[in-house]
Amino acid sequence: MDIKKLLKIARLYYEMGLTQEQIAQQEKVSRATISRALDAAIKQGIVEIKIRYPLNSVEYLEEKLSKKYALKKVFVVPVIVSYPEIIKKDVGRALFRFLKQIVKDNDIIGISWGMTMAAVAEQLERVERTGVKIVQLNGGVGKSYFATNASTILEAFTNAFSAVPYSLPVPTIVDSPEIVNVICSDSRIRDTLELASNSRIAIYGIGKASTDSILFKTGYFTPEEYEELLNKGAVGDICSRYFNIQGEICDKYLDSRTIGIPLNLLKGKEYAIAVAVGEDKVKSIIGALQGGYLNCLFTDEITANAILNYQERGRINESS
């Protein structure tokens, strides 16, 4: 059958809505001939069938984010009730289900701390594994009464996987690079950081650069210091290391005063899992994605939509 005939049959069926039987009667051929013609129209590229997910479909959002940023795994939690604490718990449960699939005996799992990670920790349940090690990715001692929850999170992960814990009982940011060198020269701290570097799985939150952040609340910055950091283009942090919207470290001196895994080492992890919830973290998440600091993202549909909307407006090259 020639191209013109195939095109005519395809239009009658797909555009005009005629049944195959009606087309067969009109064209005075068998219904089987029409069926074969429609198959041929697809094979020859005359007809292209696409499945379009609804805009609010989490599968659509997962596919878009995964394709855009070449991610190994994207999990978007549907939002039924728009309460941040409920959303965080739902995301935490989704992450736990994923961890049950990927965590093996004798694994090394690196974890950070923070409010989102604390919500994740609350959703963990006991899993039968042996020889697992849980190690902190960055120092977890705050400078004020405001808790980092680092020890609580470490304990929850340790209990869930019947693991051996390795803590970093040091500040995450100190006064100078020289102090970092002194602290990291201690054999216990050095060994823990090496273990973190060797982890197969790393799990961490993405913090936003604002005075609402846990790093500001724990007393690591004065308001003036934080304002200076924002002026340098900071949009967020991972493991207390700040980056701009392009994913570049925005204050190298501050970075040299930070105790924890360097962000470039996250790129080599088999599972570099970021957990982030909230429209207020869109720039932080995009900066982390631009920097390539994750290959798995767990978030909610409101945040996922906001990321894609921001990206599609062509604003990812903003410096603030």
Number of C-alpha atoms within 10 A of each C-alpha: 9 7 13 9 13 22 16 11 23 24 16 16 17 12 9 10 12 15 13 19 15 15 20 18 11 9 13 9 12 13 17 12 13 22 15 12 20 22 14 17 19 14 11 12 9 15 17 9 8 6 5 8 12 10 10 13 14 22 17 16 24 23 16 16 21 18 12 12 14 15 18 15 19 24 24 26 24 18 17 9 8 10 9 13 12 14 23 26 18 21 25 25 20 18 22 18 13 13 14 16 8 10 17 15 13 12 20 23 25 26 25 28 27 22 18 21 24 22 20 25 22 15 19 20 16 13 14 11 16 14 13 19 22 27 28 30 32 30 25 26 18 23 18 12 9 13 17 23 18 24 17 15 23 24 18 19 24 20 17 17 24 18 22 17 18 22 21 22 15 18 18 23 27 17 12 13 17 12 15 20 14 9 17 18 12 10 10 14 20 15 14 21 25 15 21 27 21 17 24 18 21 26 23 23 25 24 28 24 26 18 14 10 15 21 24 20 19 16 14 19 16 12 12 9 12 18 15 13 20 19 12 16 21 30 28 28 24 24 26 27 26 29 27 28 27 23 22 18 20 22 18 13 11 18 18 18 19 25 28 29 23 18 22 11 13 23 15 16 18 15 20 25 24 24 24 25 25 18 17 13 20 26 26 28 34 23 26 27 23 17 19 20 22 29 22 21 26 22 26 25 24 20 21 28 23 17 21 16 13 15 16 10 8 9 13 17 11 11 13 14
